[in-house]
């Protein structure tokens, strides 16, 4: 077994890899004020961004689903890695060599499964690239050249060639130290009669990378007539490759998609290449499967789901392309972005269009054309004889539920009017009322959508995030709001509340979750310790948390924006005074109760002590009201 990673090295990895740089590989981040960033949470579906990142603290927190933590926690959750695998992956990115407490340095064969499979794919990708220059690969180079791709284009996309022999790659990777089990698990090899053989043989190879840029699979194009396999052969489902959760080209397109709030969805690898070379660098494609819900989640995080975002689907003009467009429309309402469809003239795909008419034609093709809903409705309407009342009624029966699924009421009304025009129904209000009725029925049925005509798939809607766990907080309570603000200052700006904060007792925080966080700060050495080493201080506070609920609360408070734009000593002093003053007032009420219980016939000595305590508390409370933080 591999030893435990040295704590100093774990800290070095945390410090070396900025959390905003890591998170930006998976979603678009925008300013949230106060130095924080926000985006759509990758861990649950949401319409408005509640996921915040604090680069200065090295933490993230989602105020919707309550997930939070540091860079390591983020990568562990989003890529389903163990702690060690995550640290090793981030260390490799940062160029840090890790030490292990037991057994010295970690031998490569002891690394986590995911890391080993990714390393095998990376080695395979380079092997295929090298093979593209071999004499045998002339057929592959010719294929690329005939489609307008030169050597530089192939290198940019990492295109390679798999030799036609049985086990060239398998033997190569064995020589790199990979086991037969790892090779078959990765999908790079498959079992033959006498052991593992190459899965891909004699084909042009496209590496498929995840959103973080790691090779997780391959798409292989048939080149020879004697190859009895399918035209395109993809990596099978593996621990690191799920075809419904990857988009080809997203590693190259993600920054431009986030920057322009625009994405172009094409159908194949060569189409992605053609679009990027023509200047459409937001092009992506699915990998051997229809565009679906998990693909939408990836795009929504990059687009931030703002209303001005655009998603343009390009499909072949044939029946299969039209069917794909209709499937895409089934998920249309999961986007806040506007969706469009672009079909090239004469049924050409972007690769063919670039060859025939040049880069400008490709760029022009993906300018927003026909709204996807309009295309879907026209496809439905075209199946009916609109010259007859029965045909128009049947078309309305199928098309109206589609329009009723449009969530924006204004857009729904407008599209209903357009539908009336498509059908040739002069009474537009009849169509509008029919659509509104169906939409109302859908709401009454719990958002499950109107009843669908037989043969049409039922629209499904994402459920909201689970309710936050942990003790309830009364945020309308002034006391709770002030306690929360003071704890945020203690975690985010400890220099403004130290050393006074460290003299505050746990019992001065009336909300149990806040009292628990105060105790964590105390066990971490106090807020004053956070002035010199803020990230190490936060790490100690998190380590002191007794459970995940308290840990989530610490992360939340460390990331949440402070309520005032100008955060200074005066503002911090107000929070310190308010929390202390309320604690003093509570104690005064307790002492007054004790005094009343003692009464006139109580022990004179005890009565005097209680009266003295009450007098001191009242004087201290008045000083806090008169002098503020100077009285602390």
N, C-alpha and C positions, 0 to 999 in steps of 0.2 A: 504494500500500500504506500502511496505517496505521503510524505510528511505534511505537517501543518505549515502553512505559509507564514513566514516571519512577519510579526505584527508591524515592524518598521517598514517592510516592503509593501504591506497592504496600505499603510498610510501614504507611502510615496506614490502608489498607484492612484489613490483618491485625489491627492494634491496635483498629480501630473495631468489628469484627464478632466478638463472642464466639463461640468454636467450639461451646460447648454450646448456644447459641441456634440456631445453624445446624443442628447435628446433630439437635436436638430436633424439627425440622420433618420428619424422616424416620423417627425411631424413638424409643421410650420410653427414657429414661435414669433410672437409679436410683443411689443412693450406692454407691460401691465402697470407701469408706473413704479416709482420707488426703487428702480434698478431691477425689478422682477420682470419675468417674461410669462406669457400665457399662450395656450394652444388647446386644441381639442384633445381630450383625454384618450390615449391609446388603449386604455383598459376597460372602458365602457362606452356605449353609444351616447352621445349628447349633441345638442344642437348649438349651444353656445359654450365658449371655452371656459371651463372651470379648473383646468389643469395649469398649475403655476410652477415656475422654476425660479429659484433664487441662485444666480451664479455666484454671488459673493459668499453664500452659505454652503454651496455645493449640495443643495437639497431640492426635491420636488414634492409637490403635494396636490392632490385632486380634491377640490371641495365638493365634488359630486359623489365619488365612490370611496373617498377617504384613503386611497392608496397614497403612499408617500415614502420618502427615504432619500438615500444618497445615490451617487452615480452607480455604485455596485448594485444596490437594490433595484434600480430602474432596469439595468441590463439583465439581471437575474430574472425579473418578472417578464419582461417583454420578449426575451429570447429563450425562456424556460431553461435556464442554466443553473448549475449549482454555484455555491459561493466560490469554490476554488476555480471552476471553469471560467467564471466571470472575471476574477482577478487575473488569471492567466491570459485571458483574451485582451483585457485592457492593458495589461503589462506589455504584451507583445506590440500593441498599438503605440504605446509610449516609449518603447525601447528599453524597458526596465527588466533586468534579469532577477528573477525571484529566488530567494533562499527558503529552504524548508527546515523546520525545527528538527525533524526526524528523518534521517536517511539522506541528508545533503540535498543537492540539487535534484529536481524532479526529472527522472528519465522520461523521454517522450512517450514511451508505451504506457506510462501510468496516467497520462492526461485524461481529462474527461472525454466522454464519448463524442459529444458534439464537436469539441475542438479537434479531435482526431479526424472526424469525418470531413470537417471543413478543410483541414490541412491536406487530406487526401484529394479533395476536389481542386484545391489550389495547385497541387503538384500535377494533377491530371490536366488542368487547364494549360499549364505551361508546356507540358508534354505535347498536347495537341497543337499548340501554337508552333512549336519547333518542328513538328511533323508536316506542317503546311508547306514548308520549304523543300520537302523531299521530292525526288522525281516521281514517286508514286502519287503524290498529291496534285499532279498537274491537272487532273480532271476537276479537282476542287477549285484550283486557282482559275481555271477556265470558266467554271460555273459562276464565280464571283465577278469575273471580268465581263461576262455576257450580261450581267445585271448592273453594270456600272460601278462596281466596287473595286478600287485598286488596293495595293498592298497597305497603304496608310489607313484606309477605311477598315480593312480586316484587322489591323493591329489595334485601332481605336476600340473596336468592339470585342477584341480578344478571340476572333474567329480562328478555329484550328481544324485539324484533320486527324481522324482516327484511322490508323493503318488497317489494312484488310485482313491481316493475320489473326489467329485465334486469341493470342494472349500477350501481345506486345505491351499494352498498358499494365496488365496484371503483373508481368515480370518486372517491369520498371518500378511499380509501386512497392512490390515486395522488396526490391533493392533499397528502397527508401525507408524500410522498416515497418511497413504496414502489414498487418496480418490478413490471412484469407478471410477471416470473419469480418474484419473491418471493411474489406473490399466488397464483399457481397452485401453487407448491411448498408453500405453507401450507395449501392446501385451501380457502381462503376464496373463491377464484375458480376457474373452469374454462374451458377453451378453447371459444369459440363460433365461429360462422361468420366473424365479423368481429373476432375478438380475444377477450380474457377477458371473461366475464360472471360474475355472482354465482352461487355454488353454492347458496345458500339464498335462497329468494324466497317471500314471503307466508307466513312461518311464525313460530311462537312459538319463541324461542331461549333455550336454557339454556347458559351458559358452563360448560365442563368444565375444572376446575383440577387441576393436579398436587398432590402432597402438600405442596409448598412454597408453594402458593397462586397460582401463575402460570397464566393462561388458556392452554391448549394445544389446545383444540378446542371444538366446539359440538354440542349435540343439538337437532334442529329438529323441531317437532311440526306435522303437517299441520292446517290450519284450514278449508280450503275444499273443496267437493265436486269442483270442476273441477281440483284439484291431482291429477295422475295418479301422483305419486310415492308412496313408501312412507309409512306412518303416521308413522314416525320416521326421520329421515335424519341420520346422524352424519358428522362430519368423517372423511375417508378417512385411511388410514395415511400419516403424514408423518414428517419427521425428528424432530418433537417430540411426535407423538401416536401411541401404540400402544394400541389399545383394550383389549388384554389386560393392560395395565400401569397402567391408571388406574381409580380408583373415584370415582364422582360423590359429592360431599359430603365427601370425606375431609379436605379443607382445613378444613372447619368442624367436623368430628367428631373429629379426631385427638387433641386434648387431652383430651376427655371419655373417649374410648376408652382412652387411656393411664391416665387417672386412675381409672376404674372397672373396668378390665380386662374390658370388655364391648363387643361390637359387634353391631349389628343390620343384616343384609343384606337389602335389599328389591329390588324388580324395576324400578322406574322413577323418573324425576326427580320426579314429583308425589308419589310415595310417600315419597321422602326429605323433601320439603317438609312433607308432612302429619305425618310422625313428629317432625321437629324442632319444628314449631309446637305439637305436642302434648306437648312436653317430652322426647321420646326423641331426644336430641341426639347419639346414637352411631350414627345411621342412615346408611348408605351404599348405593350401588347400582353395579352394573356398567354399562358403556356399550355396549349393543348386542351383547353377547357373554355366553357362559356364565361363571359364576364358576369360576376356574381357578387353576392353580399360581402364576402371578405375582401374582394378587390375594392369595393366601394369604401370600406373602412380605411383602407390604405390611402385612397385618394382624398377622402374627406379630411383626414388629418393633415395632408399636405395643402389642401385648398383652404383650410380653416372654415369651410362652409359659409363663406360670406356670399351675400346675394348677387354680387357682381361676378362671381366665379363662373367659368365656362368649361363644360366637358363636351368635346366633339368626338362622336363615334364615326369612324370610316369603315364601312362594310362594302363588300363586293355587291354589285347590282343584281346578282343572280338570286335565285330562290333561297339558297342557304344564307346569303348575306342578309336578305330581308328577314328571314327567320331569326337570325342573330340579333338584328336590330329590335325586333319585337320582344325578344327575351330581355334585352337591355332595358327596354321600356318598363318591364315588369318591376324593375328596381328603381325606376326613375325618381319616385317620391322619397327615396332614402337620401337623395341629394338636396341640399339647399341651393346648389349651383344650377344654372340653366343648362339643359342638355340639348344637344343638336346632333343631326346626322348629316354626313357628307358622303355622297356617292359620286365617284369619278365618272366622267363621260365614257361611254362604250364599255362600262363594267370593269374598267381597269383598277387595279389596286395601286397604292402610292408608288411601289417599286416600278411597276410597268409604266405608270404615268410619268415618272421622272425620266425613264429611258426614252419615252416617246416625245415628251414635250418640255423636259427640263425642270430645273429646280423651282422656277417661278410658278409653274403649274401646280406643283405639290403645295407650295406655300399658299396659293390661291384656293386650293381645294379645301383646306381646313379652316378657312375663314367661316365663321358661323353661317350656316345655310338654313336648313329646314329644322325647326324645333322637333325634337324627338317625338313629343306627343302628337304633333301634326302628322308626322310620317306614320305613326302607329294607327292613328284614326283613319288616314287615307287607305292604309292596307286593309283595315276592317271593312270600310265602306265599299272598297273596290270589289268585294266578294258578293255584293248584292245588286239586284236589278232595281235601280232607283227610279225607273220609269213607272213602276207600279206602287200603289199605296202599301201593299203587303211587303214589298221589298224595302221601302223606306222605313216601315215600322220595325221590320226585323233588324235592319242595320242600326236603328236607334236603340233597340233592345241590347245589342252587343256593345255599342260604342258608349252609351250614356254611363254605364258603370265605370268605364275607363276614365271619363272626365270627372266623375264623382270622386275619384281617388286623389285628385289634385287638392293638396291641402290648403293652398292659398286661396281664400274665397274670391278675391278679386280676379285672379287668374282663372279660377274655375268658371266664373260667370263669362269671362271673355271667350274662353275656349268653347263653352256651351253655345255661344252665339255663332262661333266659327263652324261648329258641328252642324248647326241648323242650316248654314249656307252650303256645306258639303252635301248634305242630304237633300237639299232643295225644299226644305220645309219653311214656308213663308212665315208661319207663326213662331217666331224665335222665342217668345215668352213661354210657349208650351215646352220647348226643349230645355230652356233654362230652369223652369219649375220642375221638370222631370229629373234633371241632374241634381238640383238642390234637394229634392225629396230623397233620392238615393243616398246622397251624402249625409242627410239627417238620419236615415235608417242605419247607416254605417256607424255613426256616432252612438246611436241608441244601442247598437249591438256591441259596444265596447271597443270601437276602433278596429273591428275585424274586417271592415270593408263590406260593401254591398254584396248581396248574393250574386255570384258569377254565373253567366250562362254556361251550360254544360260544355266541357272541352277547353274552357279558359282557366289558366292557373289562378289560384286564389292568392291575392296580395297578402303578405304578412307584414306586421309592423313590429319594430324593435321595442322591447320592453324597456321601461325606464330603469335607471340605476337602482340598486338595492338601497334601502334606507341606511343612513350611517349607523354604525354600531357604537356602543359606549353609553355612558351616563348622559341623560338629557341636560341641556343647558338652556337657561332662560335668558336669551340674548336681549330681550326687551328690558331686563332688569339692569338699572344703572350700575349696580354693584358688580354684576357679572361682566358687563361691558368694560368697566374700568379695570377689573382684575385681568381680563383678557388682554387689554391694551398694555398693561404693565408687564405681563409675562412676555408679550411680543417684543417689547423694548429690552427686557432682560436677555432674550435670546438673540435678537437682531442688533441691538445697539447697547451692549452692556456698559459701555463707557459713560452713557448718559444717566444710568441709574445706580452706578456703583460709587461708593461702597454702601450707600444707604440700603439698597435692596437686600443685601445679604443679612441685614439685621431683622428682616421681616420674618415672622413666624409662619409656619404652615397654616396655623389656625386663622391667620388674617385673610385667607382666601376661602370664601364661603362656598364656591362651587367645587364639589369633590374632584372633578377632572383637573381643575386649576390647582387645587391643593396638591394633587399627585405630581403635577409638573413642577410646582415649587419645591417639592421634596427631591425631585430628580436634579434640579439645579443645585440644591444644597449638597447632595451626594457627589456631584461632579466638581465640587470645590468652590461653588459660588459664582455669581455673575462676574465678579472682579477678575476671575481667572480667564474669562473670555475676552478680555481687552487685548492681551498680547497674542493669543492664539485662538482666533474665533472659530475656525473649523475643528480644531482638536477639542475645543470646549464643547461644541455642539455634539461631536461624536461621543464625548463622555456623558453628556446629558442623555443622549439616546441609549447608551449602554446601561444607564442607571434605571431606565424605565422597566417596571416589573412585568409588563405584558405588552402585547401588540396594540391594545386600545390606548394605553398611555403613550406608547411610542408614536402612534399616529397623531395624537394630540400635540406632542412636541414638534413633530414635523410640520403640522398644520400651522402652529403658532410661529414657527421659524420662517415660514414662507409667506404667510398672509400679509398683505400690505397694511402698514400702520395707517390709521384713519386720517392723519393730518399730513398735508403735503410737506410743510416745513417741520421737520422733526429736530428739536433742539432741547437744551437743558431745561428751558422754561416748560415746554410741553411735558417732558419726562417728570419734572417736579410736580406738575399738577396731578399726574397719575399716582405718583408716590403718596402725595398728600391725601388724595381721595380714598385710596385703599386704607391708609393708616387711620384717617379720620373716621371712616365707617367702622373700623375695628375698635377704635376708642369708644365711639358711641354705643356699640354693642356691649362693650364691657361696662360702660356706665349704667346701661339698663339692667345688666346682671347684678351689679353692686347695689343699685337702688332696690331691686327685688330682695336681695339679702337683707338690706336695711329694714325694709318693710316687714320681713319675716321675723327679724330680731325684736322689733317693737320697743316700746319704752321700758319694758321689764326685762330686757335681755342683759347678758353679761356686760357690765360697763366697759371693761377692758376690750372685749371683742367689738363692742359697739363703736368705741373710739377708733379702733384700727380700720373698721369698715368706712367710717366717716372720713378718716384721713385719706384712704385710698380713693374715695369718691371725689374729694376736693382736688387731689393731685390729677386725677383723670380729667376733671372739668377744666382745670387750668391748662392742661396739655392740649385738650380739644380746642379751647379758645385761642391758644397760641398758634395752632395749626391753621385756624380760620383767619387769624390776623396776619401772620407772618409767612404762611405757606411753607415752602420747602426749607426755609431757613430755620424752622422750628423742629425739623426732624432730628 
